[in-house]
Amino acid sequence: MSFWRVILAIFLPPFAVFDKGCGSILIVLLLTLAGWVPGVIGALVILNNPKYNR
């Protein structure tokens, strides 16, 4: 996970997981709409998951 991806996950969580698939974007978008902190945590969890890293 790059430094810029982490910064993007903090400020714009749905854009940080843009290349991880439609489901990931939807989950992070819903979490971000529920609150900024859940969106950031969701984005960081998805970015740290080795299943989604290529």
CHARMM internal coordinates of N, CA and C (Angstrom, degrees):
IC EDIT
DIST 1 N 1 CA 1.4486
DIST 1 CA 1 C 1.5251
ANGL 1 N 1 CA 1 C 107.85
DIST 1 C 2 N 1.3098
ANGL 1 CA 1 C 2 N 115.58
DIHE 1 N 1 CA 1 C 2 N 127.25
DIST 2 N 2 CA 1.4519
ANGL 1 C 2 N 2 CA 119.92
DIHE 1 CA 1 C 2 N 2 CA -176.10
DIST 2 CA 2 C 1.5295
ANGL 2 N 2 CA 2 C 111.32
DIHE 1 C 2 N 2 CA 2 C -85.38
DIST 2 C 3 N 1.3032
ANGL 2 CA 2 C 3 N 113.61
DIHE 2 N 2 CA 2 C 3 N 161.98
DIST 3 N 3 CA 1.4661
ANGL 2 C 3 N 3 CA 121.25
DIHE 2 CA 2 C 3 N 3 CA 178.97
DIST 3 CA 3 C 1.5276
ANGL 3 N 3 CA 3 C 110.57
DIHE 2 C 3 N 3 CA 3 C -60.03
DIST 3 C 4 N 1.3253
ANGL 3 CA 3 C 4 N 116.84
DIHE 3 N 3 CA 3 C 4 N -41.62
DIST 4 N 4 CA 1.4672
ANGL 3 C 4 N 4 CA 120.47
DIHE 3 CA 3 C 4 N 4 CA -177.62
DIST 4 CA 4 C 1.5160
ANGL 4 N 4 CA 4 C 111.80
DIHE 3 C 4 N 4 CA 4 C -68.97
DIST 4 C 5 N 1.3264
ANGL 4 CA 4 C 5 N 117.14
DIHE 4 N 4 CA 4 C 5 N -31.84
DIST 5 N 5 CA 1.4656
ANGL 4 C 5 N 5 CA 121.14
DIHE 4 CA 4 C 5 N 5 CA 177.13
DIST 5 CA 5 C 1.5292
ANGL 5 N 5 CA 5 C 110.08
DIHE 4 C 5 N 5 CA 5 C -66.14
DIST 5 C 6 N 1.3306
ANGL 5 CA 5 C 6 N 116.91
DIHE 5 N 5 CA 5 C 6 N -38.88
DIST 6 N 6 CA 1.4633
ANGL 5 C 6 N 6 CA 121.01
DIHE 5 CA 5 C 6 N 6 CA 178.45
DIST 6 CA 6 C 1.5239
ANGL 6 N 6 CA 6 C 110.03
DIHE 5 C 6 N 6 CA 6 C -66.47
DIST 6 C 7 N 1.3203
ANGL 6 CA 6 C 7 N 117.13
DIHE 6 N 6 CA 6 C 7 N -44.09
DIST 7 N 7 CA 1.4676
ANGL 6 C 7 N 7 CA 120.86
DIHE 6 CA 6 C 7 N 7 CA 178.49
DIST 7 CA 7 C 1.5309
ANGL 7 N 7 CA 7 C 109.91
DIHE 6 C 7 N 7 CA 7 C -61.28
DIST 7 C 8 N 1.3147
ANGL 7 CA 7 C 8 N 116.93
DIHE 7 N 7 CA 7 C 8 N -43.18
DIST 8 N 8 CA 1.4541
ANGL 7 C 8 N 8 CA 121.04
DIHE 7 CA 7 C 8 N 8 CA 178.49
DIST 8 CA 8 C 1.5276
ANGL 8 N 8 CA 8 C 110.79
DIHE 7 C 8 N 8 CA 8 C -64.72
DIST 8 C 9 N 1.3233
ANGL 8 CA 8 C 9 N 117.62
DIHE 8 N 8 CA 8 C 9 N -37.82
DIST 9 N 9 CA 1.4637
ANGL 8 C 9 N 9 CA 121.10
DIHE 8 CA 8 C 9 N 9 CA 178.26
DIST 9 CA 9 C 1.5199
ANGL 9 N 9 CA 9 C 111.35
DIHE 8 C 9 N 9 CA 9 C -65.68
DIST 9 C 10 N 1.3094
ANGL 9 CA 9 C 10 N 117.07
DIHE 9 N 9 CA 9 C 10 N -31.10
DIST 10 N 10 CA 1.4649
ANGL 9 C 10 N 10 CA 119.79
DIHE 9 CA 9 C 10 N 10 CA 179.85
DIST 10 CA 10 C 1.5289
ANGL 10 N 10 CA 10 C 110.91
DIHE 9 C 10 N 10 CA 10 C -75.06
DIST 10 C 11 N 1.3228
ANGL 10 CA 10 C 11 N 117.43
DIHE 10 N 10 CA 10 C 11 N -42.19
DIST 11 N 11 CA 1.4574
ANGL 10 C 11 N 11 CA 120.05
DIHE 10 CA 10 C 11 N 11 CA -174.95
DIST 11 CA 11 C 1.5287
ANGL 11 N 11 CA 11 C 113.83
DIHE 10 C 11 N 11 CA 11 C -91.24
DIST 11 C 12 N 1.3269
ANGL 11 CA 11 C 12 N 118.21
DIHE 11 N 11 CA 11 C 12 N -37.67
DIST 12 N 12 CA 1.4665
ANGL 11 C 12 N 12 CA 122.78
DIHE 11 CA 11 C 12 N 12 CA -179.65
DIST 12 CA 12 C 1.5336
ANGL 12 N 12 CA 12 C 109.59
DIHE 11 C 12 N 12 CA 12 C -137.67
DIST 12 C 13 N 1.3377
ANGL 12 CA 12 C 13 N 117.15
DIHE 12 N 12 CA 12 C 13 N 78.03
DIST 13 N 13 CA 1.4668
ANGL 12 C 13 N 13 CA 120.21
DIHE 12 CA 12 C 13 N 13 CA -173.44
DIST 13 CA 13 C 1.5297
ANGL 13 N 13 CA 13 C 116.05
DIHE 12 C 13 N 13 CA 13 C -54.05
DIST 13 C 14 N 1.3462
ANGL 13 CA 13 C 14 N 120.65
DIHE 13 N 13 CA 13 C 14 N -43.86
DIST 14 N 14 CA 1.4737
ANGL 13 C 14 N 14 CA 117.68
DIHE 13 CA 13 C 14 N 14 CA -178.92
DIST 14 CA 14 C 1.5285
ANGL 14 N 14 CA 14 C 113.94
DIHE 13 C 14 N 14 CA 14 C -63.48
DIST 14 C 15 N 1.3291
ANGL 14 CA 14 C 15 N 117.87
DIHE 14 N 14 CA 14 C 15 N -31.62
DIST 15 N 15 CA 1.4627
ANGL 14 C 15 N 15 CA 120.31
DIHE 14 CA 14 C 15 N 15 CA 179.65
DIST 15 CA 15 C 1.5228
ANGL 15 N 15 CA 15 C 111.96
DIHE 14 C 15 N 15 CA 15 C -73.77
DIST 15 C 16 N 1.3131
ANGL 15 CA 15 C 16 N 117.96
DIHE 15 N 15 CA 15 C 16 N -22.62
DIST 16 N 16 CA 1.4624
ANGL 15 C 16 N 16 CA 120.87
DIHE 15 CA 15 C 16 N 16 CA -179.71
DIST 16 CA 16 C 1.5283
ANGL 16 N 16 CA 16 C 111.55
DIHE 15 C 16 N 16 CA 16 C -70.65
DIST 16 C 17 N 1.3355
ANGL 16 CA 16 C 17 N 116.82
DIHE 16 N 16 CA 16 C 17 N -28.98
DIST 17 N 17 CA 1.4654
ANGL 16 C 17 N 17 CA 120.51
DIHE 16 CA 16 C 17 N 17 CA -178.55
DIST 17 CA 17 C 1.5258
ANGL 17 N 17 CA 17 C 111.10
DIHE 16 C 17 N 17 CA 17 C -105.09
DIST 17 C 18 N 1.3171
ANGL 17 CA 17 C 18 N 117.38
DIHE 17 N 17 CA 17 C 18 N 22.69
DIST 18 N 18 CA 1.4657
ANGL 17 C 18 N 18 CA 122.30
DIHE 17 CA 17 C 18 N 18 CA -174.82
DIST 18 CA 18 C 1.5186
ANGL 18 N 18 CA 18 C 112.83
DIHE 17 C 18 N 18 CA 18 C -57.96
DIST 18 C 19 N 1.3174
ANGL 18 CA 18 C 19 N 118.66
DIHE 18 N 18 CA 18 C 19 N -38.38
DIST 19 N 19 CA 1.4695
ANGL 18 C 19 N 19 CA 121.28
DIHE 18 CA 18 C 19 N 19 CA -177.61
DIST 19 CA 19 C 1.5322
ANGL 19 N 19 CA 19 C 113.48
DIHE 18 C 19 N 19 CA 19 C -92.82
DIST 19 C 20 N 1.3129
ANGL 19 CA 19 C 20 N 117.98
DIHE 19 N 19 CA 19 C 20 N 9.26
DIST 20 N 20 CA 1.4642
ANGL 19 C 20 N 20 CA 121.30
DIHE 19 CA 19 C 20 N 20 CA -178.25
DIST 20 CA 20 C 1.5248
ANGL 20 N 20 CA 20 C 113.05
DIHE 19 C 20 N 20 CA 20 C -93.37
DIST 20 C 21 N 1.3162
ANGL 20 CA 20 C 21 N 118.35
DIHE 20 N 20 CA 20 C 21 N -5.35
DIST 21 N 21 CA 1.4562
ANGL 20 C 21 N 21 CA 121.28
DIHE 20 CA 20 C 21 N 21 CA 177.64
DIST 21 CA 21 C 1.5169
ANGL 21 N 21 CA 21 C 111.85
DIHE 20 C 21 N 21 CA 21 C 120.04
DIST 21 C 22 N 1.3253
ANGL 21 CA 21 C 22 N 114.44
DIHE 21 N 21 CA 21 C 22 N 161.03
DIST 22 N 22 CA 1.4590
ANGL 21 C 22 N 22 CA 121.30
DIHE 21 CA 21 C 22 N 22 CA -175.69
DIST 22 CA 22 C 1.5317
ANGL 22 N 22 CA 22 C 111.80
DIHE 21 C 22 N 22 CA 22 C -65.99
DIST 22 C 23 N 1.3174
ANGL 22 CA 22 C 23 N 117.09
DIHE 22 N 22 CA 22 C 23 N -38.50
DIST 23 N 23 CA 1.4653
ANGL 22 C 23 N 23 CA 120.51
DIHE 22 CA 22 C 23 N 23 CA 179.87
DIST 23 CA 23 C 1.5141
ANGL 23 N 23 CA 23 C 112.34
DIHE 22 C 23 N 23 CA 23 C -63.48
DIST 23 C 24 N 1.3081
ANGL 23 CA 23 C 24 N 116.39
DIHE 23 N 23 CA 23 C 24 N -40.55
DIST 24 N 24 CA 1.4661
ANGL 23 C 24 N 24 CA 120.34
DIHE 23 CA 23 C 24 N 24 CA 179.38
DIST 24 CA 24 C 1.5232
ANGL 24 N 24 CA 24 C 111.37
DIHE 23 C 24 N 24 CA 24 C -66.17
DIST 24 C 25 N 1.3300
ANGL 24 CA 24 C 25 N 115.58
DIHE 24 N 24 CA 24 C 25 N -40.71
DIST 25 N 25 CA 1.4612
ANGL 24 C 25 N 25 CA 119.37
DIHE 24 CA 24 C 25 N 25 CA 178.73
DIST 25 CA 25 C 1.5213
ANGL 25 N 25 CA 25 C 109.83
DIHE 24 C 25 N 25 CA 25 C -63.25
DIST 25 C 26 N 1.3226
ANGL 25 CA 25 C 26 N 117.04
DIHE 25 N 25 CA 25 C 26 N -43.60
DIST 26 N 26 CA 1.4564
ANGL 25 C 26 N 26 CA 121.39
DIHE 25 CA 25 C 26 N 26 CA -178.88
DIST 26 CA 26 C 1.5233
ANGL 26 N 26 CA 26 C 111.48
DIHE 25 C 26 N 26 CA 26 C -63.94
DIST 26 C 27 N 1.3137
ANGL 26 CA 26 C 27 N 117.06
DIHE 26 N 26 CA 26 C 27 N -44.23
DIST 27 N 27 CA 1.4683
ANGL 26 C 27 N 27 CA 120.86
DIHE 26 CA 26 C 27 N 27 CA 179.35
DIST 27 CA 27 C 1.5163
ANGL 27 N 27 CA 27 C 110.61
DIHE 26 C 27 N 27 CA 27 C -62.07
DIST 27 C 28 N 1.3185
ANGL 27 CA 27 C 28 N 117.31
DIHE 27 N 27 CA 27 C 28 N -47.67
DIST 28 N 28 CA 1.4605
ANGL 27 C 28 N 28 CA 120.70
DIHE 27 CA 27 C 28 N 28 CA -178.30
DIST 28 CA 28 C 1.5248
ANGL 28 N 28 CA 28 C 110.47
DIHE 27 C 28 N 28 CA 28 C -67.85
DIST 28 C 29 N 1.3153
ANGL 28 CA 28 C 29 N 117.73
DIHE 28 N 28 CA 28 C 29 N -35.74
DIST 29 N 29 CA 1.4636
ANGL 28 C 29 N 29 CA 120.70
DIHE 28 CA 28 C 29 N 29 CA 177.24
DIST 29 CA 29 C 1.5242
ANGL 29 N 29 CA 29 C 111.10
DIHE 28 C 29 N 29 CA 29 C -63.86
DIST 29 C 30 N 1.3194
ANGL 29 CA 29 C 30 N 116.94
DIHE 29 N 29 CA 29 C 30 N -44.72
DIST 30 N 30 CA 1.4663
ANGL 29 C 30 N 30 CA 120.04
DIHE 29 CA 29 C 30 N 30 CA 177.90
DIST 30 CA 30 C 1.5259
ANGL 30 N 30 CA 30 C 111.77
DIHE 29 C 30 N 30 CA 30 C -64.88
DIST 30 C 31 N 1.3250
ANGL 30 CA 30 C 31 N 116.61
DIHE 30 N 30 CA 30 C 31 N -40.30
DIST 31 N 31 CA 1.4632
ANGL 30 C 31 N 31 CA 119.55
DIHE 30 CA 30 C 31 N 31 CA 177.30
DIST 31 CA 31 C 1.5251
ANGL 31 N 31 CA 31 C 111.07
DIHE 30 C 31 N 31 CA 31 C -65.35
DIST 31 C 32 N 1.3217
ANGL 31 CA 31 C 32 N 117.33
DIHE 31 N 31 CA 31 C 32 N -37.52
DIST 32 N 32 CA 1.4593
ANGL 31 C 32 N 32 CA 121.01
DIHE 31 CA 31 C 32 N 32 CA 178.95
DIST 32 CA 32 C 1.5221
ANGL 32 N 32 CA 32 C 110.71
DIHE 31 C 32 N 32 CA 32 C -68.24
DIST 32 C 33 N 1.3255
ANGL 32 CA 32 C 33 N 117.31
DIHE 32 N 32 CA 32 C 33 N -37.43
DIST 33 N 33 CA 1.4645
ANGL 32 C 33 N 33 CA 119.96
DIHE 32 CA 32 C 33 N 33 CA 176.85
DIST 33 CA 33 C 1.5293
ANGL 33 N 33 CA 33 C 111.32
DIHE 32 C 33 N 33 CA 33 C -66.81
DIST 33 C 34 N 1.3360
ANGL 33 CA 33 C 34 N 116.95
DIHE 33 N 33 CA 33 C 34 N -30.98
DIST 34 N 34 CA 1.4623
ANGL 33 C 34 N 34 CA 121.00
DIHE 33 CA 33 C 34 N 34 CA 176.97
DIST 34 CA 34 C 1.5248
ANGL 34 N 34 CA 34 C 111.35
DIHE 33 C 34 N 34 CA 34 C -73.61
DIST 34 C 35 N 1.3031
ANGL 34 CA 34 C 35 N 116.32
DIHE 34 N 34 CA 34 C 35 N -25.60
DIST 35 N 35 CA 1.4628
ANGL 34 C 35 N 35 CA 121.33
DIHE 34 CA 34 C 35 N 35 CA 179.88
DIST 35 CA 35 C 1.5125
ANGL 35 N 35 CA 35 C 109.43
DIHE 34 C 35 N 35 CA 35 C 167.77
DIST 35 C 36 N 1.3085
ANGL 35 CA 35 C 36 N 115.25
DIHE 35 N 35 CA 35 C 36 N 150.97
DIST 36 N 36 CA 1.4639
ANGL 35 C 36 N 36 CA 119.36
DIHE 35 CA 35 C 36 N 36 CA -176.13
DIST 36 CA 36 C 1.5242
ANGL 36 N 36 CA 36 C 111.72
DIHE 35 C 36 N 36 CA 36 C -66.53
DIST 36 C 37 N 1.3287
ANGL 36 CA 36 C 37 N 116.93
DIHE 36 N 36 CA 36 C 37 N -42.93
DIST 37 N 37 CA 1.4727
ANGL 36 C 37 N 37 CA 120.57
DIHE 36 CA 36 C 37 N 37 CA -176.93
DIST 37 CA 37 C 1.5309
ANGL 37 N 37 CA 37 C 111.86
DIHE 36 C 37 N 37 CA 37 C -63.79
DIST 37 C 38 N 1.3340
ANGL 37 CA 37 C 38 N 120.36
DIHE 37 N 37 CA 37 C 38 N -45.68
DIST 38 N 38 CA 1.4738
ANGL 37 C 38 N 38 CA 117.98
DIHE 37 CA 37 C 38 N 38 CA 176.36
DIST 38 CA 38 C 1.5285
ANGL 38 N 38 CA 38 C 113.18
DIHE 37 C 38 N 38 CA 38 C -60.79
DIST 38 C 39 N 1.3146
ANGL 38 CA 38 C 39 N 117.54
DIHE 38 N 38 CA 38 C 39 N -34.70
DIST 39 N 39 CA 1.4526
ANGL 38 C 39 N 39 CA 120.78
DIHE 38 CA 38 C 39 N 39 CA 177.54
DIST 39 CA 39 C 1.5134
ANGL 39 N 39 CA 39 C 112.39
DIHE 38 C 39 N 39 CA 39 C -65.01
DIST 39 C 40 N 1.3182
ANGL 39 CA 39 C 40 N 116.48
DIHE 39 N 39 CA 39 C 40 N -42.54
DIST 40 N 40 CA 1.4669
ANGL 39 C 40 N 40 CA 121.05
DIHE 39 CA 39 C 40 N 40 CA 178.38
DIST 40 CA 40 C 1.5247
ANGL 40 N 40 CA 40 C 110.29
DIHE 39 C 40 N 40 CA 40 C -65.25
DIST 40 C 41 N 1.3197
ANGL 40 CA 40 C 41 N 116.71
DIHE 40 N 40 CA 40 C 41 N -44.35
DIST 41 N 41 CA 1.4633
ANGL 40 C 41 N 41 CA 119.95
DIHE 40 CA 40 C 41 N 41 CA 179.87
DIST 41 CA 41 C 1.5284
ANGL 41 N 41 CA 41 C 110.50
DIHE 40 C 41 N 41 CA 41 C -63.65
DIST 41 C 42 N 1.3256
ANGL 41 CA 41 C 42 N 117.17
DIHE 41 N 41 CA 41 C 42 N -43.35
DIST 42 N 42 CA 1.4631
ANGL 41 C 42 N 42 CA 120.66
DIHE 41 CA 41 C 42 N 42 CA 178.05
DIST 42 CA 42 C 1.5130
ANGL 42 N 42 CA 42 C 112.13
DIHE 41 C 42 N 42 CA 42 C -61.54
DIST 42 C 43 N 1.3171
ANGL 42 CA 42 C 43 N 117.02
DIHE 42 N 42 CA 42 C 43 N -43.15
DIST 43 N 43 CA 1.4687
ANGL 42 C 43 N 43 CA 120.29
DIHE 42 CA 42 C 43 N 43 CA 179.37
DIST 43 CA 43 C 1.5181
ANGL 43 N 43 CA 43 C 110.95
DIHE 42 C 43 N 43 CA 43 C -64.07
DIST 43 C 44 N 1.3161
ANGL 43 CA 43 C 44 N 117.78
DIHE 43 N 43 CA 43 C 44 N -42.70
DIST 44 N 44 CA 1.4588
ANGL 43 C 44 N 44 CA 120.58
DIHE 43 CA 43 C 44 N 44 CA -179.82
DIST 44 CA 44 C 1.5278
ANGL 44 N 44 CA 44 C 111.90
DIHE 43 C 44 N 44 CA 44 C -66.91
DIST 44 C 45 N 1.3288
ANGL 44 CA 44 C 45 N 116.51
DIHE 44 N 44 CA 44 C 45 N -36.73
DIST 45 N 45 CA 1.4684
ANGL 44 C 45 N 45 CA 119.67
DIHE 44 CA 44 C 45 N 45 CA 177.01
DIST 45 CA 45 C 1.5280
ANGL 45 N 45 CA 45 C 110.41
DIHE 44 C 45 N 45 CA 45 C -64.66
DIST 45 C 46 N 1.3177
ANGL 45 CA 45 C 46 N 116.93
DIHE 45 N 45 CA 45 C 46 N -44.62
DIST 46 N 46 CA 1.4672
ANGL 45 C 46 N 46 CA 120.12
DIHE 45 CA 45 C 46 N 46 CA 179.32
DIST 46 CA 46 C 1.5230
ANGL 46 N 46 CA 46 C 110.80
DIHE 45 C 46 N 46 CA 46 C -65.18
DIST 46 C 47 N 1.3222
ANGL 46 CA 46 C 47 N 117.30
DIHE 46 N 46 CA 46 C 47 N -40.05
DIST 47 N 47 CA 1.4627
ANGL 46 C 47 N 47 CA 119.92
DIHE 46 CA 46 C 47 N 47 CA 179.45
DIST 47 CA 47 C 1.5263
ANGL 47 N 47 CA 47 C 112.12
DIHE 46 C 47 N 47 CA 47 C -67.45
DIST 47 C 48 N 1.3291
ANGL 47 CA 47 C 48 N 117.89
DIHE 47 N 47 CA 47 C 48 N -29.73
DIST 48 N 48 CA 1.4651
ANGL 47 C 48 N 48 CA 120.66
DIHE 47 CA 47 C 48 N 48 CA -179.41
DIST 48 CA 48 C 1.5254
ANGL 48 N 48 CA 48 C 113.01
DIHE 47 C 48 N 48 CA 48 C -88.23
DIST 48 C 49 N 1.3188
ANGL 48 CA 48 C 49 N 118.36
DIHE 48 N 48 CA 48 C 49 N -7.54
DIST 49 N 49 CA 1.4534
ANGL 48 C 49 N 49 CA 121.71
DIHE 48 CA 48 C 49 N 49 CA -179.06
DIST 49 CA 49 C 1.5330
ANGL 49 N 49 CA 49 C 109.88
DIHE 48 C 49 N 49 CA 49 C -75.20
DIST 49 C 50 N 1.3264
ANGL 49 CA 49 C 50 N 118.55
DIHE 49 N 49 CA 49 C 50 N 119.71
DIST 50 N 50 CA 1.4770
ANGL 49 C 50 N 50 CA 120.28
DIHE 49 CA 49 C 50 N 50 CA -178.04
DIST 50 CA 50 C 1.5321
ANGL 50 N 50 CA 50 C 112.57
DIHE 49 C 50 N 50 CA 50 C -67.39
DIST 50 C 51 N 1.3146
ANGL 50 CA 50 C 51 N 118.63
DIHE 50 N 50 CA 50 C 51 N -18.26
DIST 51 N 51 CA 1.4645
ANGL 50 C 51 N 51 CA 121.22
DIHE 50 CA 50 C 51 N 51 CA 178.76
DIST 51 CA 51 C 1.5192
ANGL 51 N 51 CA 51 C 111.28
DIHE 50 C 51 N 51 CA 51 C -63.74
DIST 51 C 52 N 1.3360
ANGL 51 CA 51 C 52 N 117.01
DIHE 51 N 51 CA 51 C 52 N -34.71
DIST 52 N 52 CA 1.4557
ANGL 51 C 52 N 52 CA 121.04
DIHE 51 CA 51 C 52 N 52 CA -176.55
DIST 52 CA 52 C 1.5352
ANGL 52 N 52 CA 52 C 112.97
DIHE 51 C 52 N 52 CA 52 C -91.84
DIST 52 C 53 N 1.3052
ANGL 52 CA 52 C 53 N 117.96
DIHE 52 N 52 CA 52 C 53 N -11.54
DIST 53 N 53 CA 1.4715
ANGL 52 C 53 N 53 CA 120.74
DIHE 52 CA 52 C 53 N 53 CA 179.65
DIST 53 CA 53 C 1.5144
ANGL 53 N 53 CA 53 C 109.51
DIHE 52 C 53 N 53 CA 53 C -79.68
DIST 53 C 54 N 1.3240
ANGL 53 CA 53 C 54 N 116.06
DIHE 53 N 53 CA 53 C 54 N 136.61
DIST 54 N 54 CA 1.4669
ANGL 53 C 54 N 54 CA 119.84
DIHE 53 CA 53 C 54 N 54 CA -177.63
DIST 54 CA 54 C 1.4897
ANGL 54 N 54 CA 54 C 110.92
DIHE 53 C 54 N 54 CA 54 C -110.12
END
COOR INIT
IC SEED 1 N 1 CA 1 C
IC BUILD
